[in-house]
Amino acid sequence: MVGKPTTECPFDWGSMDFAANLKRAMADRKMTQADLARATGLSTAQVASLVNGKTKDPRLSTVSKIAAALNCS
């Protein structure tokens, strides 16, 4: 179940670790990888790759979908 965030947007823009920021944002919203995949239209494999840090430099379109799903800008 996807919850409301407890903070505005937990991304630490000073950090270049996208995976750590993504995990923090998902945890804050009680969002699973499957939840994020459904909300963005990405595959669960794509989301897993992002969360696990295997995709180091995601496309802007992917980041935009994730930001919208996590209510971050």
Biopython code that builds the backbone (N, CA, C, O; Angstrom):
import numpy as np
from Bio.PDB.StructureBuilder import StructureBuilder

atoms = [
    (1, "MET", "N", (0.838, -1.178, 0.000)),
    (1, "MET", "CA", (0.000, 0.000, 0.000)),
    (1, "MET", "C", (0.883, 1.241, 0.000)),
    (1, "MET", "O", (1.879, 1.300, 0.721)),
    (2, "VAL", "N", (0.527, 2.207, -0.788)),
    (2, "VAL", "CA", (1.292, 3.435, -0.912)),
    (2, "VAL", "C", (0.783, 4.426, 0.118)),
    (2, "VAL", "O", (-0.416, 4.695, 0.194)),
    (3, "GLY", "N", (1.687, 4.962, 0.902)),
    (3, "GLY", "CA", (1.309, 5.916, 1.936)),
    (3, "GLY", "C", (1.652, 7.330, 1.548)),
    (3, "GLY", "O", (2.330, 7.576, 0.551)),
    (4, "LYS", "N", (1.170, 8.259, 2.356)),
    (4, "LYS", "CA", (1.511, 9.660, 2.148)),
    (4, "LYS", "C", (2.922, 9.891, 2.667)),
    (4, "LYS", "O", (3.320, 9.300, 3.671)),
    (5, "PRO", "N", (3.677, 10.745, 1.993)),
    (5, "PRO", "CA", (5.031, 11.013, 2.462)),
    (5, "PRO", "C", (5.010, 11.771, 3.780)),
    (5, "PRO", "O", (4.113, 12.577, 4.032)),
    (6, "THR", "N", (6.003, 11.507, 4.614)),
    (6, "THR", "CA", (6.103, 12.226, 5.882)),
    (6, "THR", "C", (6.878, 13.525, 5.713)),
    (6, "THR", "O", (6.866, 14.381, 6.598)),
    (7, "THR", "N", (7.542, 13.668, 4.593)),
    (7, "THR", "CA", (8.276, 14.893, 4.290)),
    (7, "THR", "C", (7.960, 15.300, 2.859)),
    (7, "THR", "O", (7.375, 14.534, 2.094)),
    (8, "GLU", "N", (8.353, 16.506, 2.516)),
    (8, "GLU", "CA", (8.104, 17.004, 1.165)),
    (8, "GLU", "C", (8.681, 16.072, 0.112)),
    (8, "GLU", "O", (7.932, 15.436, -0.630)),
    (9, "CYS", "N", (9.978, 15.987, 0.040)),
    (9, "CYS", "CA", (10.660, 15.133, -0.917)),
    (9, "CYS", "C", (12.026, 14.807, -0.337)),
    (9, "CYS", "O", (12.867, 15.695, -0.200)),
    (10, "PRO", "N", (12.255, 13.554, 0.002)),
    (10, "PRO", "CA", (13.481, 13.214, 0.718)),
    (10, "PRO", "C", (14.732, 13.092, -0.147)),
    (10, "PRO", "O", (15.773, 12.661, 0.349)),
    (11, "PHE", "N", (14.660, 13.453, -1.399)),
    (11, "PHE", "CA", (15.850, 13.352, -2.230)),
    (11, "PHE", "C", (16.912, 14.327, -1.733)),
    (11, "PHE", "O", (16.624, 15.496, -1.473)),
    (12, "ASP", "N", (18.122, 13.841, -1.606)),
    (12, "ASP", "CA", (19.270, 14.658, -1.231)),
    (12, "ASP", "C", (19.981, 15.024, -2.527)),
    (12, "ASP", "O", (20.805, 14.260, -3.030)),
    (13, "TRP", "N", (19.661, 16.190, -3.060)),
    (13, "TRP", "CA", (20.180, 16.566, -4.365)),
    (13, "TRP", "C", (21.679, 16.783, -4.347)),
    (13, "TRP", "O", (22.302, 16.835, -5.407)),
    (14, "GLY", "N", (22.281, 16.912, -3.160)),
    (14, "GLY", "CA", (23.729, 17.030, -3.061)),
    (14, "GLY", "C", (24.419, 15.696, -3.275)),
    (14, "GLY", "O", (25.615, 15.644, -3.563)),
    (15, "SER", "N", (23.664, 14.623, -3.134)),
    (15, "SER", "CA", (24.214, 13.283, -3.314)),
    (15, "SER", "C", (23.918, 12.806, -4.725)),
    (15, "SER", "O", (22.821, 13.011, -5.244)),
    (16, "MET", "N", (24.889, 12.180, -5.333)),
    (16, "MET", "CA", (24.696, 11.669, -6.680)),
    (16, "MET", "C", (24.257, 10.212, -6.674)),
    (16, "MET", "O", (24.158, 9.592, -7.733)),
    (17, "ASP", "N", (23.992, 9.659, -5.496)),
    (17, "ASP", "CA", (23.590, 8.262, -5.395)),
    (17, "ASP", "C", (22.084, 8.146, -5.609)),
    (17, "ASP", "O", (21.302, 8.210, -4.660)),
    (18, "PHE", "N", (21.696, 7.977, -6.856)),
    (18, "PHE", "CA", (20.280, 7.914, -7.209)),
    (18, "PHE", "C", (19.578, 6.772, -6.480)),
    (18, "PHE", "O", (18.461, 6.944, -5.992)),
    (19, "ALA", "N", (20.223, 5.610, -6.401)),
    (19, "ALA", "CA", (19.603, 4.442, -5.771)),
    (19, "ALA", "C", (19.281, 4.716, -4.303)),
    (19, "ALA", "O", (18.189, 4.385, -3.843)),
    (20, "ALA", "N", (20.203, 5.309, -3.572)),
    (20, "ALA", "CA", (19.966, 5.604, -2.148)),
    (20, "ALA", "C", (18.829, 6.599, -1.982)),
    (20, "ALA", "O", (17.986, 6.443, -1.098)),
    (21, "ASN", "N", (18.803, 7.615, -2.825)),
    (21, "ASN", "CA", (17.717, 8.595, -2.767)),
    (21, "ASN", "C", (16.376, 7.952, -3.105)),
    (21, "ASN", "O", (15.365, 8.246, -2.468)),
    (22, "LEU", "N", (16.370, 7.081, -4.099)),
    (22, "LEU", "CA", (15.141, 6.412, -4.501)),
    (22, "LEU", "C", (14.630, 5.514, -3.381)),
    (22, "LEU", "O", (13.440, 5.526, -3.067)),
    (23, "LYS", "N", (15.517, 4.746, -2.784)),
    (23, "LYS", "CA", (15.124, 3.875, -1.664)),
    (23, "LYS", "C", (14.532, 4.682, -0.520)),
    (23, "LYS", "O", (13.521, 4.291, 0.064)),
    (24, "ARG", "N", (15.165, 5.819, -0.196)),
    (24, "ARG", "CA", (14.688, 6.670, 0.892)),
    (24, "ARG", "C", (13.288, 7.209, 0.582)),
    (24, "ARG", "O", (12.407, 7.201, 1.442)),
    (25, "ALA", "N", (13.093, 7.674, -0.647)),
    (25, "ALA", "CA", (11.793, 8.224, -1.033)),
    (25, "ALA", "C", (10.712, 7.151, -1.020)),
    (25, "ALA", "O", (9.590, 7.398, -0.578)),
    (26, "MET", "N", (11.049, 5.967, -1.503)),
    (26, "MET", "CA", (10.076, 4.866, -1.511)),
    (26, "MET", "C", (9.726, 4.440, -0.090)),
    (26, "MET", "O", (8.557, 4.205, 0.217)),
    (27, "ALA", "N", (10.727, 4.338, 0.775)),
    (27, "ALA", "CA", (10.492, 3.934, 2.164)),
    (27, "ALA", "C", (9.623, 4.954, 2.881)),
    (27, "ALA", "O", (8.732, 4.588, 3.647)),
    (28, "ASP", "N", (9.880, 6.223, 2.636)),
    (28, "ASP", "CA", (9.104, 7.293, 3.260)),
    (28, "ASP", "C", (7.635, 7.203, 2.883)),
    (28, "ASP", "O", (6.758, 7.580, 3.661)),
    (29, "ARG", "N", (7.376, 6.704, 1.694)),
    (29, "ARG", "CA", (6.002, 6.599, 1.200)),
    (29, "ARG", "C", (5.422, 5.185, 1.342)),
    (29, "ARG", "O", (4.312, 4.905, 0.890)),
    (30, "LYS", "N", (6.198, 4.309, 1.979)),
    (30, "LYS", "CA", (5.788, 2.905, 2.140)),
    (30, "LYS", "C", (5.426, 2.295, 0.786)),
    (30, "LYS", "O", (4.430, 1.584, 0.652)),
    (31, "MET", "N", (6.249, 2.585, -0.201)),
    (31, "MET", "CA", (6.015, 2.155, -1.572)),
    (31, "MET", "C", (6.972, 1.017, -1.918)),
    (31, "MET", "O", (8.179, 1.126, -1.702)),
    (32, "THR", "N", (6.435, -0.057, -2.446)),
    (32, "THR", "CA", (7.258, -1.179, -2.876)),
    (32, "THR", "C", (7.734, -0.945, -4.306)),
    (32, "THR", "O", (7.288, -0.025, -4.992)),
    (33, "GLN", "N", (8.651, -1.806, -4.730)),
    (33, "GLN", "CA", (9.096, -1.724, -6.120)),
    (33, "GLN", "C", (7.932, -1.976, -7.064)),
    (33, "GLN", "O", (7.828, -1.325, -8.104)),
    (34, "ALA", "N", (7.058, -2.908, -6.717)),
    (34, "ALA", "CA", (5.885, -3.193, -7.558)),
    (34, "ALA", "C", (4.960, -1.983, -7.616)),
    (34, "ALA", "O", (4.412, -1.667, -8.672)),
    (35, "ASP", "N", (4.786, -1.305, -6.478)),
    (35, "ASP", "CA", (3.960, -0.084, -6.451)),
    (35, "ASP", "C", (4.532, 0.971, -7.392)),
    (35, "ASP", "O", (3.806, 1.594, -8.166)),
    (36, "LEU", "N", (5.853, 1.158, -7.309)),
    (36, "LEU", "CA", (6.491, 2.170, -8.159)),
    (36, "LEU", "C", (6.395, 1.791, -9.627)),
    (36, "LEU", "O", (6.176, 2.650, -10.482)),
    (37, "ALA", "N", (6.557, 0.520, -9.919)),
    (37, "ALA", "CA", (6.435, 0.070, -11.311)),
    (37, "ALA", "C", (5.038, 0.374, -11.845)),
    (37, "ALA", "O", (4.894, 0.892, -12.953)),
    (38, "ARG", "N", (4.015, 0.055, -11.063)),
    (38, "ARG", "CA", (2.637, 0.337, -11.491)),
    (38, "ARG", "C", (2.404, 1.834, -11.670)),
    (38, "ARG", "O", (1.765, 2.255, -12.634)),
    (39, "ALA", "N", (2.919, 2.636, -10.745)),
    (39, "ALA", "CA", (2.676, 4.077, -10.782)),
    (39, "ALA", "C", (3.406, 4.770, -11.931)),
    (39, "ALA", "O", (2.971, 5.823, -12.396)),
    (40, "THR", "N", (4.505, 4.187, -12.388)),
    (40, "THR", "CA", (5.310, 4.834, -13.428)),
    (40, "THR", "C", (5.142, 4.215, -14.808)),
    (40, "THR", "O", (5.454, 4.846, -15.817)),
    (41, "GLY", "N", (4.646, 2.975, -14.855)),
    (41, "GLY", "CA", (4.572, 2.270, -16.127)),
    (41, "GLY", "C", (5.890, 1.596, -16.484)),
    (41, "GLY", "O", (6.024, 1.034, -17.571)),
    (42, "LEU", "N", (6.863, 1.647, -15.578)),
    (42, "LEU", "CA", (8.133, 0.951, -15.792)),
    (42, "LEU", "C", (7.948, -0.515, -15.429)),
    (42, "LEU", "O", (7.025, -0.865, -14.692)),
    (43, "SER", "N", (8.810, -1.360, -15.937)),
    (43, "SER", "CA", (8.743, -2.768, -15.557)),
    (43, "SER", "C", (9.328, -2.936, -14.159)),
    (43, "SER", "O", (10.095, -2.095, -13.689)),
    (44, "THR", "N", (8.958, -4.028, -13.506)),
    (44, "THR", "CA", (9.527, -4.286, -12.183)),
    (44, "THR", "C", (11.039, -4.508, -12.293)),
    (44, "THR", "O", (11.779, -4.178, -11.366)),
    (45, "ALA", "N", (11.498, -5.058, -13.405)),
    (45, "ALA", "CA", (12.931, -5.254, -13.609)),
    (45, "ALA", "C", (13.656, -3.906, -13.714)),
    (45, "ALA", "O", (14.750, -3.743, -13.172)),
    (46, "GLN", "N", (13.043, -2.941, -14.411)),
    (46, "GLN", "CA", (13.650, -1.607, -14.512)),
    (46, "GLN", "C", (13.739, -0.949, -13.142)),
    (46, "GLN", "O", (14.766, -0.368, -12.790)),
    (47, "VAL", "N", (12.663, -1.042, -12.375)),
    (47, "VAL", "CA", (12.648, -0.438, -11.045)),
    (47, "VAL", "C", (13.692, -1.116, -10.158)),
    (47, "VAL", "O", (14.425, -0.438, -9.439)),
    (48, "ALA", "N", (13.763, -2.436, -10.203)),
    (48, "ALA", "CA", (14.751, -3.165, -9.400)),
    (48, "ALA", "C", (16.162, -2.731, -9.764)),
    (48, "ALA", "O", (17.004, -2.568, -8.880)),
    (49, "SER", "N", (16.429, -2.545, -11.035)),
    (49, "SER", "CA", (17.748, -2.118, -11.490)),
    (49, "SER", "C", (18.095, -0.727, -10.953)),
    (49, "SER", "O", (19.244, -0.462, -10.600)),
    (50, "LEU", "N", (17.112, 0.143, -10.896)),
    (50, "LEU", "CA", (17.323, 1.488, -10.357)),
    (50, "LEU", "C", (17.537, 1.444, -8.848)),
    (50, "LEU", "O", (18.441, 2.095, -8.324)),
    (51, "VAL", "N", (16.710, 0.682, -8.160)),
    (51, "VAL", "CA", (16.791, 0.588, -6.701)),
    (51, "VAL", "C", (18.105, -0.064, -6.262)),
    (51, "VAL", "O", (18.692, 0.327, -5.253)),
    (52, "ASN", "N", (18.555, -1.048, -7.018)),
    (52, "ASN", "CA", (19.776, -1.765, -6.658)),
    (52, "ASN", "C", (21.050, -1.084, -7.156)),
    (52, "ASN", "O", (22.154, -1.567, -6.907)),
    (53, "GLY", "N", (20.895, 0.027, -7.851)),
    (53, "GLY", "CA", (22.046, 0.784, -8.301)),
    (53, "GLY", "C", (22.716, 0.241, -9.545)),
    (53, "GLY", "O", (23.813, 0.675, -9.899)),
    (54, "LYS", "N", (22.069, -0.707, -10.217)),
    (54, "LYS", "CA", (22.654, -1.257, -11.445)),
    (54, "LYS", "C", (22.526, -0.281, -12.600)),
    (54, "LYS", "O", (23.382, -0.243, -13.483)),
    (55, "THR", "N", (21.459, 0.511, -12.597)),
    (55, "THR", "CA", (21.302, 1.587, -13.573)),
    (55, "THR", "C", (21.811, 2.852, -12.905)),
    (55, "THR", "O", (21.153, 3.407, -12.024)),
    (56, "LYS", "N", (22.968, 3.298, -13.321)),
    (56, "LYS", "CA", (23.628, 4.440, -12.678)),
    (56, "LYS", "C", (23.160, 5.794, -13.208)),
    (56, "LYS", "O", (23.162, 6.788, -12.481)),
    (57, "ASP", "N", (22.763, 5.825, -14.472)),
    (57, "ASP", "CA", (22.428, 7.096, -15.117)),
    (57, "ASP", "C", (21.100, 6.949, -15.862)),
    (57, "ASP", "O", (21.090, 6.808, -17.085)),
    (58, "PRO", "N", (19.966, 6.982, -15.125)),
    (58, "PRO", "CA", (18.676, 6.785, -15.783)),
    (58, "PRO", "C", (18.325, 7.940, -16.727)),
    (58, "PRO", "O", (18.794, 9.067, -16.569)),
    (59, "ARG", "N", (17.502, 7.622, -17.691)),
    (59, "ARG", "CA", (17.034, 8.639, -18.640)),
    (59, "ARG", "C", (16.188, 9.684, -17.917)),
    (59, "ARG", "O", (15.571, 9.408, -16.888)),
    (60, "LEU", "N", (16.176, 10.869, -18.474)),
    (60, "LEU", "CA", (15.381, 11.955, -17.907)),
    (60, "LEU", "C", (13.905, 11.577, -17.866)),
    (60, "LEU", "O", (13.214, 11.892, -16.897)),
    (61, "SER", "N", (13.418, 10.909, -18.899)),
    (61, "SER", "CA", (12.005, 10.515, -18.928)),
    (61, "SER", "C", (11.682, 9.545, -17.788)),
    (61, "SER", "O", (10.591, 9.593, -17.220)),
    (62, "THR", "N", (12.623, 8.673, -17.459)),
    (62, "THR", "CA", (12.438, 7.737, -16.354)),
    (62, "THR", "C", (12.416, 8.477, -15.027)),
    (62, "THR", "O", (11.560, 8.222, -14.179)),
    (63, "VAL", "N", (13.356, 9.391, -14.851)),
    (63, "VAL", "CA", (13.427, 10.172, -13.618)),
    (63, "VAL", "C", (12.158, 11.009, -13.462)),
    (63, "VAL", "O", (11.644, 11.152, -12.352)),
    (64, "SER", "N", (11.656, 11.555, -14.548)),
    (64, "SER", "CA", (10.430, 12.366, -14.504)),
    (64, "SER", "C", (9.237, 11.530, -14.059)),
    (64, "SER", "O", (8.426, 11.987, -13.254)),
    (65, "LYS", "N", (9.123, 10.313, -14.574)),
    (65, "LYS", "CA", (8.034, 9.422, -14.166)),
    (65, "LYS", "C", (8.127, 9.078, -12.688)),
    (65, "LYS", "O", (7.119, 9.061, -11.981)),
    (66, "ILE", "N", (9.342, 8.805, -12.225)),
    (66, "ILE", "CA", (9.543, 8.465, -10.820)),
    (66, "ILE", "C", (9.235, 9.665, -9.924)),
    (66, "ILE", "O", (8.573, 9.525, -8.896)),
    (67, "ALA", "N", (9.716, 10.836, -10.317)),
    (67, "ALA", "CA", (9.445, 12.041, -9.540)),
    (67, "ALA", "C", (7.954, 12.304, -9.416)),
    (67, "ALA", "O", (7.471, 12.670, -8.344)),
    (68, "ALA", "N", (7.223, 12.119, -10.506)),
    (68, "ALA", "CA", (5.778, 12.321, -10.472)),
    (68, "ALA", "C", (5.115, 11.302, -9.550)),
    (68, "ALA", "O", (4.232, 11.655, -8.768)),
    (69, "ALA", "N", (5.534, 10.041, -9.637)),
    (69, "ALA", "CA", (4.937, 8.991, -8.806)),
    (69, "ALA", "C", (5.235, 9.201, -7.331)),
    (69, "ALA", "O", (4.428, 8.842, -6.473)),
    (70, "LEU", "N", (6.399, 9.785, -7.031)),
    (70, "LEU", "CA", (6.791, 10.022, -5.648)),
    (70, "LEU", "C", (6.432, 11.422, -5.162)),
    (70, "LEU", "O", (6.732, 11.795, -4.028)),
    (71, "ASN", "N", (5.789, 12.186, -6.030)),
    (71, "ASN", "CA", (5.387, 13.558, -5.717)),
    (71, "ASN", "C", (6.604, 14.419, -5.372)),
    (71, "ASN", "O", (6.586, 15.190, -4.413)),
    (72, "CYS", "N", (7.642, 14.269, -6.163)),
    (72, "CYS", "CA", (8.864, 15.069, -6.017)),
    (72, "CYS", "C", (9.066, 15.851, -7.304)),
    (72, "CYS", "O", (8.647, 15.421, -8.379)),
    (73, "SER", "N", (9.692, 16.968, -7.188)),
    (73, "SER", "CA", (9.985, 17.729, -8.415)),
    (73, "SER", "C", (11.426, 18.163, -8.430)),
    (73, "SER", "O", (11.864, 18.814, -9.378)),
]
sb = StructureBuilder()
sb.init_structure("model")
sb.init_model(0)
sb.init_chain("A")
sb.init_seg("    ")
for serial, (resi, resn, name, xyz) in enumerate(atoms, 1):
    if name == "N":
        sb.init_residue(resn, " ", resi, " ")
    sb.init_atom(name, np.array(xyz, "f"), 0.0, 1.0, " ", f" {name:<3s}", serial, name[0])
structure = sb.get_structure()
